[in-house]
């Protein structure tokens, strides 16, 4: 019981249930949009949303290993290292959903005069991806907060915030790679040499840097702002 309280399992379970309900609502809206438009569009969103949940799943595994294998430090370390790496590799998939908001402007077919504001179909498209983006952002916040709390317990508040900022920065860069270079999280393991080659090409190409740096900074700013805002509420609760 003490272990469950240590990782705030009850509060986390409530949040996950809410996020799961929101996810099912979002995917149901996607089904309705396909029915409404009579087009098989946005099927990829199902996969993207699934991937957004993966880091939350790994953070739960990290919670349980951290709490319930305390007596066996070596075993716990050997489990936490690969779980932590897998969590980090998949973490960008959550906030990546923010970038999916470009799709309504690609797939929506405007009427003859080009007007879309008064077209209900456009709002279905937009709300679908806005909802998905919010779910992705909150999943990323939930997942990072969960892991940061474990870092705080082990190394202190300052190190935990340094950890969180570094993760958000790496995630923002990972989102750029996923959106524009089209690499997937598992490619880190399956195609490491190709990734290193592409990274070298990106970082030495001035033209790509002109997109990479501001895009990464923008995603980082949005992620950090959202995370700090929610973290602030949890801090107020402790006062």
C-alpha positions as CSV (number, residue, x, y, z in Angstrom):
1,X,0.0,0.0,0.0
2,X,2.8,2.4,0.9
3,X,4.4,1.7,-2.5
4,X,1.2,2.6,-4.3
5,X,1.0,5.9,-2.4
6,X,4.6,6.6,-3.2
7,X,3.9,6.7,-6.9
8,X,0.4,8.3,-6.5
9,X,-1.2,5.4,-8.3
10,X,-4.7,6.4,-7.4
11,X,-4.3,10.0,-8.9
12,X,-2.5,8.6,-11.9
13,X,-5.2,6.0,-12.5
14,X,-7.9,8.7,-12.5
15,X,-5.9,10.8,-15.0
16,X,-5.3,7.9,-17.3
17,X,-9.0,7.0,-17.3
18,X,-9.9,10.6,-18.2
19,X,-7.2,10.5,-21.0
20,X,-8.5,7.1,-22.2
21,X,-12.0,8.4,-22.4
22,X,-10.8,11.5,-24.3
23,X,-8.9,9.2,-26.6
24,X,-11.9,7.0,-27.4
25,X,-13.9,10.2,-28.0
26,X,-11.3,11.5,-30.4
27,X,-11.1,8.3,-32.3
28,X,-14.9,8.1,-32.5
29,X,-14.9,11.6,-34.0
30,X,-12.4,10.4,-36.6
31,X,-14.8,7.5,-37.5
32,X,-17.6,10.1,-37.8
33,X,-15.5,12.4,-40.0
34,X,-14.8,9.5,-42.4
35,X,-18.6,8.7,-42.4
36,X,-19.5,12.4,-42.9
37,X,-17.1,12.9,-45.8
38,X,-17.4,9.4,-47.3
39,X,-13.6,9.3,-47.6
40,X,-11.2,6.9,-45.8
41,X,-9.2,9.8,-44.4
42,X,-7.1,10.2,-41.2
43,X,-6.7,6.4,-40.5
44,X,-3.1,7.2,-39.6
45,X,-4.4,9.1,-36.6
46,X,-5.3,5.8,-34.9
47,X,-1.6,4.7,-35.1
48,X,-0.3,8.1,-34.0
49,X,-2.6,8.2,-31.0
50,X,-1.5,4.6,-30.0
51,X,2.1,5.7,-30.2
52,X,1.3,8.7,-28.0
53,X,0.2,6.3,-25.3
54,X,3.4,4.2,-25.4
55,X,5.5,6.5,-23.2
56,X,2.7,6.6,-20.6
57,X,2.8,2.8,-20.6
58,X,6.6,2.8,-20.1
59,X,6.4,5.4,-17.3
60,X,4.0,3.1,-15.5
61,X,6.4,0.2,-15.8
62,X,9.2,2.5,-14.5
63,X,7.0,3.4,-11.5
64,X,6.4,-0.2,-10.5
65,X,10.1,-1.2,-11.0
66,X,11.2,1.8,-9.0
67,X,8.9,1.1,-6.0
68,X,8.7,-2.7,-5.9
69,X,12.3,-3.8,-6.6
70,X,14.0,-1.6,-4.1
71,X,15.7,-4.4,-2.2
72,X,17.5,-5.6,-5.3
73,X,19.4,-2.5,-6.5
74,X,21.3,-4.2,-9.3
75,X,18.2,-5.8,-10.7
76,X,16.3,-2.5,-10.4
77,X,19.1,-0.6,-12.2
78,X,19.3,-3.3,-15.0
79,X,15.5,-3.0,-15.5
80,X,15.3,0.8,-15.2
81,X,18.0,1.5,-17.8
82,X,16.4,-0.2,-20.8
83,X,12.9,1.0,-19.7
84,X,14.1,4.5,-19.3
85,X,15.7,4.5,-22.8
86,X,12.6,3.0,-24.4
87,X,10.5,5.7,-22.6
88,X,12.9,8.4,-23.9
89,X,12.9,7.0,-27.5
90,X,9.1,6.9,-27.6
91,X,8.4,10.1,-25.6
92,X,8.3,12.5,-28.6
93,X,5.4,10.5,-30.1
94,X,3.0,12.1,-27.5
95,X,3.6,15.8,-28.3
96,X,4.1,14.8,-32.0
97,X,0.3,14.9,-32.2
98,X,0.5,18.7,-32.1
99,X,2.1,18.7,-35.6
100,X,-0.7,16.6,-37.0
101,X,-2.9,19.7,-36.9
102,X,-1.6,20.5,-40.4
103,X,-3.7,17.7,-41.9
104,X,-7.1,19.5,-41.9
105,X,-5.6,22.1,-44.2
106,X,-4.3,19.3,-46.5
107,X,-7.4,17.0,-46.6
108,X,-10.3,19.4,-46.2
109,X,-11.9,20.2,-49.6
110,X,-13.2,23.8,-49.6
111,X,-16.2,24.8,-51.6
112,X,-16.1,26.6,-54.9
113,X,-15.6,30.1,-53.5
114,X,-12.9,28.9,-51.1
115,X,-14.8,29.7,-48.0
116,X,-14.4,27.3,-45.0
117,X,-15.3,29.3,-41.9
118,X,-19.0,28.6,-42.3
119,X,-18.5,25.0,-43.4
120,X,-19.3,22.6,-40.6
121,X,-17.1,19.9,-42.2
122,X,-14.0,22.0,-41.7
123,X,-14.7,22.4,-38.0
124,X,-15.1,18.6,-37.7
125,X,-11.6,18.2,-39.3
126,X,-10.1,20.9,-37.1
127,X,-11.7,19.8,-33.8
128,X,-10.6,16.2,-34.4
129,X,-6.9,17.2,-34.6
130,X,-7.1,19.9,-31.9
131,X,-8.5,17.2,-29.6
132,X,-5.7,14.8,-30.6
133,X,-3.1,17.5,-30.0
134,X,-4.5,18.1,-26.5
135,X,-4.4,14.4,-25.7
136,X,-0.9,14.2,-27.0
137,X,0.2,17.2,-24.9
138,X,-1.4,15.9,-21.8
139,X,0.0,12.4,-22.3
140,X,3.5,13.9,-22.6
141,X,2.9,16.0,-19.5
142,X,1.6,13.0,-17.5
143,X,4.5,10.8,-18.6
144,X,7.3,13.3,-17.9
145,X,5.8,14.3,-14.6
146,X,5.7,10.7,-13.5
147,X,9.4,10.1,-14.4
148,X,10.5,13.5,-13.1
149,X,9.1,12.7,-9.7
150,X,11.2,9.6,-9.4
151,X,14.3,11.6,-10.4
152,X,13.4,14.1,-7.8
153,X,13.1,11.4,-5.1
154,X,16.5,10.1,-6.1
155,X,18.6,13.2,-7.0
156,X,16.7,16.3,-5.7
157,X,14.5,18.9,-7.2
158,X,17.2,20.8,-9.2
159,X,18.4,17.7,-11.0
160,X,14.8,16.7,-11.7
161,X,14.1,20.0,-13.4
162,X,17.4,19.7,-15.4
163,X,16.3,16.3,-16.4
164,X,12.8,17.5,-17.5
165,X,14.2,20.4,-19.5
166,X,16.7,18.1,-21.3
167,X,13.9,15.6,-22.1
168,X,11.7,18.3,-23.5
169,X,14.6,19.7,-25.7
170,X,15.4,16.2,-27.0
171,X,11.8,15.5,-27.6
172,X,11.3,18.7,-29.6
173,X,14.3,17.7,-31.8
174,X,12.8,14.2,-32.1
175,X,9.5,15.7,-33.2
176,X,11.3,17.6,-36.0
177,X,13.0,14.4,-37.1
178,X,9.7,12.5,-37.0
179,X,7.7,15.2,-38.9
180,X,10.3,16.2,-41.6
181,X,12.9,13.4,-41.8
182,X,10.2,10.7,-41.2
183,X,12.2,8.6,-38.8
184,X,10.3,6.4,-36.2
185,X,11.2,5.7,-32.6
186,X,12.2,2.1,-33.3
187,X,14.6,3.2,-36.0
188,X,17.0,4.2,-33.2
189,X,17.5,0.5,-32.7
190,X,16.8,-0.8,-36.2
191,X,18.7,1.7,-38.2
192,X,21.2,3.6,-35.9
193,X,23.8,4.2,-38.7
194,X,21.3,5.7,-41.0
195,X,20.1,8.0,-38.2
196,X,23.6,9.1,-37.4
197,X,24.2,9.8,-41.1
198,X,21.0,11.8,-41.4
199,X,21.7,13.8,-38.2
200,X,25.2,14.7,-39.5
201,X,23.5,15.9,-42.8
202,X,20.9,17.9,-40.9
203,X,23.3,19.6,-38.5
204,X,25.8,20.6,-41.3
205,X,23.1,21.8,-43.8
206,X,22.5,25.6,-43.3
207,X,19.2,25.4,-45.2
208,X,17.8,22.7,-42.9
209,X,19.0,24.5,-39.8
210,X,16.9,27.5,-40.8
211,X,13.9,25.3,-40.3
212,X,15.2,23.0,-37.6
213,X,16.2,25.6,-35.0
214,X,13.0,27.8,-35.0
215,X,10.7,24.7,-35.3
216,X,12.4,22.9,-32.4
217,X,12.5,26.1,-30.3
218,X,8.7,26.6,-31.0
219,X,7.8,23.0,-30.0
220,X,10.1,23.2,-27.0
221,X,8.4,26.5,-25.8
222,X,4.9,25.1,-26.2
223,X,5.9,21.8,-24.4
224,X,7.7,23.6,-21.6
225,X,4.9,26.2,-21.1
226,X,2.3,23.4,-20.9
227,X,4.4,21.3,-18.6
228,X,5.2,24.2,-16.3
229,X,1.6,25.3,-16.1
230,X,0.4,21.8,-15.1
231,X,3.3,21.3,-12.7
232,X,2.5,24.6,-11.1
233,X,-1.0,23.3,-10.2
234,X,0.5,20.2,-8.6
235,X,2.9,22.3,-6.6
236,X,0.0,24.5,-5.3
237,X,-1.7,21.3,-4.2
238,X,1.3,20.5,-1.9
239,X,1.2,23.9,-0.2
